[in-house]
Amino acid sequence: MGNSTPILAILAGLGFLSMWLGLTIPRRRVVRAASGPATPQQRIATVESLPFLQGFLYSMVRGLIGFVAPVNEQGELTSANERYLQMLKQADWHWAPGELNAPTPSAPFWNLETLWGSKIVAALVGGTVGFLVLLVPSLAMGLPPWGAFFGAFIGALQGWISPDSKLRAAVKKRQHELTIEMAYRIPVLAAYVSTGRSLTRAFRYLAGRPGGPFVAEVRRLLAVYDATTSLSAAIEGLMARNRMRALTEFGQQILMVEKEGGSIGPALDVLSRAAQRTLKRRLDKQAADNAAQMGLPVSGGAMLVVFLLVGGPALYIVLSSL
């Protein structure tokens, strides 16, 4: 019974903390979860997989979000939230009311609320697992259970940063895919425009074909253009959403032609060559990285063979002479 006292105390403390946070956290904070059942844009994948604990977990998360999410006194997004919001857009995970496109189905979170909620849930789960991993052997060996709190801290820390790692990896992957696709799609735009058709018609031609992230951005661009009848606004939205050098240069060239006048064909030709050069640099870098990674097991295998052929007999002779 004495060994279970710390566990009961922790569970009671967590329950009291969630109730206190839910009642006392100010409602003016920017990043917070609304009351009531979770809407599609508020759902957290980990919580949805535990239907018997959904109500308790969502209540705890709603209290903790306002407590841990960084905000300022004016109720504006802080630099951390602005960075997260930009990365969500760059990964094509962002989904807010009024979004023109459906969310990415595989996205683990879609907005600031579900991102912070995922961080909290992952920290709670990681902390619980880390606590139990060290608690069980401690109790089995009759040792004090306080060392389990170190395991809880390590597990919670790992869970807290795991959503950040997923988000950064998604941004990096999508920007790599955009670089590859632009090297093939911009020449198509240039060829279509060279026949005398307008750039918007070239965009519609490209949007009507299957494609990857660049075609998806063209479809989003056309949706903004159809709603505002302003190609400049659509291009500026494209650049602001992605914050990627290749797409920024692409948008700036179009905006310059729109402002100064002239033909977009030569600019697209220049962009085509630039996109292909960028793709070549990326592929060369990736090839060099792959070669370096492949060299490690090869060198390790060679050292093992040398040890078996040279060191093994020598070691056998030394041991047999003892």
Secondary structure, 3 states (H helix, E strand, C coil): CCCCHHHHHHHHHHHHHHHHHHHHCCCCCCCCCCCCCCCHHHCCHHHHCCHHHHHHHHHHHHHHHHHHCCECCCCCECHHHHHHHHHHHHCCCCCCCCCCCCCCCCCCCCCHHHHHHHHHHHHHHHHHHHHHHHHHHHHHCCCCHHHHHHHHHHHHHHHHHHHHHHHHHHHHHHHHHHHHHHHHHHHHHHHHHCCCCCHHHHHHHHHCCCCCHHHHHHHHHHHHHHHHCCHHHHHHHHHHHHCCHHHHHHHHHHHHHHHHCCCCHHHHHHHHHHHHHHHHHHHHHHHHHHHHHHHHHHHHHHHHHHHHHHHHHHHHHHHHCC
